[in-house]
C-alpha cells in the first residue's frame, strides 16, 4: 500500500464509501508499482442549475521514485464512480508505460 493515500473532496460532501473506493483503487495501483510513495486523490463536483452537483472530476497525483504521475478523467462525468475509474485507468496506463520504459534500454 502506498505510504500516504489522501482523498480530498472539493464542492462535494465527504463520503466514507468514496474514500474506501479510492483507497481500494490506490491498492490496485500499488500492485503495479510497489514503490508509490504518495497517492493524492482529488474528487471535484461541478455545480449546475440551482447549485446542485451535476458532474464530477477525479484527479490523481502519484509519486514514484524518479517520476510523478498526473492522471484525471477525460471529461466531467455524471457518475463520480465512473470519474474515479477513468482517472484510475489513466494512472494505471501511465504506470505500465513507466515500467516498460525503465525495462527497455534506449539505444
Short mmCIF file of the C-alpha atoms (twelve columns), coordinates in Angstrom:
data_MODEL
# 
_entry.id   MODEL 
# 
loop_
_atom_site.group_PDB 
_atom_site.id 
_atom_site.type_symbol 
_atom_site.label_atom_id 
_atom_site.label_alt_id 
_atom_site.label_comp_id 
_atom_site.label_asym_id 
_atom_site.label_seq_id 
_atom_site.Cartn_x 
_atom_site.Cartn_y 
_atom_site.Cartn_z 
_atom_site.pdbx_PDB_model_num 
ATOM 1   C CA . UNK A 1   0.000   0.000  0.000   1 
ATOM 2   C CA . UNK A 2   1.295   3.483  -0.702  1 
ATOM 3   C CA . UNK A 3   2.847   5.225  2.295   1 
ATOM 4   C CA . UNK A 4   0.324   8.029  2.112   1 
ATOM 5   C CA . UNK A 5   -3.105  7.962  0.476   1 
ATOM 6   C CA . UNK A 6   -5.000  11.242 0.729   1 
ATOM 7   C CA . UNK A 7   -8.507  11.786 -0.595  1 
ATOM 8   C CA . UNK A 8   -9.686  15.398 -0.941  1 
ATOM 9   C CA . UNK A 9   -13.256 16.467 -1.696  1 
ATOM 10  C CA . UNK A 10  -13.976 19.801 -3.404  1 
ATOM 11  C CA . UNK A 11  -17.518 21.113 -3.787  1 
ATOM 12  C CA . UNK A 12  -18.645 17.678 -2.701  1 
ATOM 13  C CA . UNK A 13  -19.676 16.196 0.639   1 
ATOM 14  C CA . UNK A 14  -17.139 13.827 2.176   1 
ATOM 15  C CA . UNK A 15  -18.187 10.205 1.775   1 
ATOM 16  C CA . UNK A 16  -16.699 7.207  3.569   1 
ATOM 17  C CA . UNK A 17  -17.812 4.982  0.682   1 
ATOM 18  C CA . UNK A 18  -15.963 7.131  -1.885  1 
ATOM 19  C CA . UNK A 19  -12.863 7.243  0.329   1 
ATOM 20  C CA . UNK A 20  -12.972 3.455  0.608   1 
ATOM 21  C CA . UNK A 21  -13.351 3.119  -3.182  1 
ATOM 22  C CA . UNK A 22  -10.404 5.485  -3.814  1 
ATOM 23  C CA . UNK A 23  -8.263  3.578  -1.297  1 
ATOM 24  C CA . UNK A 24  -9.195  0.305  -2.998  1 
ATOM 25  C CA . UNK A 25  -8.121  1.703  -6.385  1 
ATOM 26  C CA . UNK A 26  -4.879  3.004  -4.802  1 
ATOM 27  C CA . UNK A 27  -4.212  -0.508 -3.504  1 
ATOM 28  C CA . UNK A 28  -4.645  -1.876 -7.053  1 
ATOM 29  C CA . UNK A 29  -2.175  0.684  -8.401  1 
ATOM 30  C CA . UNK A 30  0.305   -0.335 -5.723  1 
ATOM 31  C CA . UNK A 31  0.267   -3.866 -7.155  1 
ATOM 32  C CA . UNK A 32  1.560   -2.431 -10.437 1 
ATOM 33  C CA . UNK A 33  4.306   -0.402 -8.795  1 
ATOM 34  C CA . UNK A 34  5.135   -1.216 -5.197  1 
ATOM 35  C CA . UNK A 35  7.196   1.968  -4.903  1 
ATOM 36  C CA . UNK A 36  4.389   4.536  -4.794  1 
ATOM 37  C CA . UNK A 37  5.470   6.957  -2.073  1 
ATOM 38  C CA . UNK A 38  2.422   9.218  -2.173  1 
ATOM 39  C CA . UNK A 39  -1.049  8.964  -3.638  1 
ATOM 40  C CA . UNK A 40  -3.244  12.104 -3.732  1 
ATOM 41  C CA . UNK A 41  -6.817  11.678 -4.977  1 
ATOM 42  C CA . UNK A 42  -8.997  14.747 -5.537  1 
ATOM 43  C CA . UNK A 43  -12.721 14.485 -6.262  1 
ATOM 44  C CA . UNK A 44  -14.426 17.624 -7.539  1 
ATOM 45  C CA . UNK A 45  -18.096 18.298 -8.022  1 
ATOM 46  C CA . UNK A 46  -19.146 20.804 -10.668 1 
ATOM 47  C CA . UNK A 47  -22.210 22.803 -9.779  1 
ATOM 48  C CA . UNK A 48  -25.062 23.165 -12.199 1 
ATOM 49  C CA . UNK A 49  -28.503 24.744 -12.121 1 
ATOM 50  C CA . UNK A 50  -29.690 25.623 -8.608  1 
ATOM 51  C CA . UNK A 51  -26.240 24.887 -7.193  1 
ATOM 52  C CA . UNK A 52  -26.624 21.098 -7.421  1 
ATOM 53  C CA . UNK A 53  -23.596 18.953 -8.263  1 
ATOM 54  C CA . UNK A 54  -24.191 17.540 -11.725 1 
ATOM 55  C CA . UNK A 55  -20.767 16.413 -12.943 1 
ATOM 56  C CA . UNK A 56  -17.627 15.087 -11.327 1 
ATOM 57  C CA . UNK A 57  -13.899 15.179 -11.958 1 
ATOM 58  C CA . UNK A 58  -11.283 12.919 -10.431 1 
ATOM 59  C CA . UNK A 59  -7.585  13.814 -10.342 1 
ATOM 60  C CA . UNK A 60  -4.656  11.730 -9.145  1 
ATOM 61  C CA . UNK A 61  -1.111  12.620 -8.248  1 
ATOM 62  C CA . UNK A 62  1.223   9.691  -7.680  1 
ATOM 63  C CA . UNK A 63  4.836   9.997  -6.609  1 
ATOM 64  C CA . UNK A 64  7.143   7.156  -7.549  1 
ATOM 65  C CA . UNK A 65  10.949  7.159  -7.481  1 
ATOM 66  C CA . UNK A 66  12.139  9.382  -10.304 1 
ATOM 67  C CA . UNK A 67  8.688   10.378 -11.570 1 
ATOM 68  C CA . UNK A 68  5.355   11.987 -10.793 1 
ATOM 69  C CA . UNK A 69  2.200   10.782 -12.435 1 
ATOM 70  C CA . UNK A 70  -0.728  13.126 -13.017 1 
ATOM 71  C CA . UNK A 71  -3.956  11.486 -14.143 1 
ATOM 72  C CA . UNK A 72  -7.562  12.537 -14.401 1 
ATOM 73  C CA . UNK A 73  -10.765 11.536 -16.098 1 
ATOM 74  C CA . UNK A 74  -11.134 12.814 -19.647 1 
ATOM 75  C CA . UNK A 75  -14.310 14.854 -19.234 1 
ATOM 76  C CA . UNK A 76  -16.654 15.672 -16.366 1 
ATOM 77  C CA . UNK A 77  -18.842 12.652 -15.596 1 
ATOM 78  C CA . UNK A 78  -22.368 12.475 -14.176 1 
ATOM 79  C CA . UNK A 79  -21.252 9.456  -12.069 1 
ATOM 80  C CA . UNK A 80  -18.487 10.044 -9.506  1 
ATOM 81  C CA . UNK A 81  -17.515 6.351  -9.520  1 
ATOM 82  C CA . UNK A 82  -17.047 6.460  -13.287 1 
ATOM 83  C CA . UNK A 83  -14.855 9.563  -12.939 1 
ATOM 84  C CA . UNK A 84  -12.707 7.695  -10.385 1 
ATOM 85  C CA . UNK A 85  -12.432 4.635  -12.631 1 
ATOM 86  C CA . UNK A 86  -11.374 6.737  -15.630 1 
ATOM 87  C CA . UNK A 87  -8.680  8.519  -13.612 1 
ATOM 88  C CA . UNK A 88  -7.532  5.152  -12.235 1 
ATOM 89  C CA . UNK A 89  -7.317  3.685  -15.767 1 
ATOM 90  C CA . UNK A 90  -5.291  6.705  -16.900 1 
ATOM 91  C CA . UNK A 91  -2.865  6.341  -13.950 1 
ATOM 92  C CA . UNK A 92  -2.613  2.583  -14.499 1 
ATOM 93  C CA . UNK A 93  -1.651  3.099  -18.145 1 
ATOM 94  C CA . UNK A 94  0.994   5.654  -17.164 1 
ATOM 95  C CA . UNK A 95  2.459   3.315  -14.517 1 
ATOM 96  C CA . UNK A 96  2.619   0.498  -17.079 1 
ATOM 97  C CA . UNK A 97  4.293   2.813  -19.608 1 
ATOM 98  C CA . UNK A 98  6.803   3.914  -16.979 1 
ATOM 99  C CA . UNK A 99  7.590   0.318  -16.024 1 
ATOM 100 C CA . UNK A 100 8.071   -0.597 -19.702 1 
ATOM 101 C CA . UNK A 101 10.261  2.459  -20.401 1 
ATOM 102 C CA . UNK A 102 12.525  1.594  -17.473 1 
ATOM 103 C CA . UNK A 103 12.926  -2.011 -18.638 1 
ATOM 104 C CA . UNK A 104 13.755  -1.240 -22.260 1 
ATOM 105 C CA . UNK A 105 17.196  0.341  -22.642 1 
ATOM 106 C CA . UNK A 106 17.350  3.265  -25.042 1 
ATOM 107 C CA . UNK A 107 19.713  2.818  -27.973 1 
# 
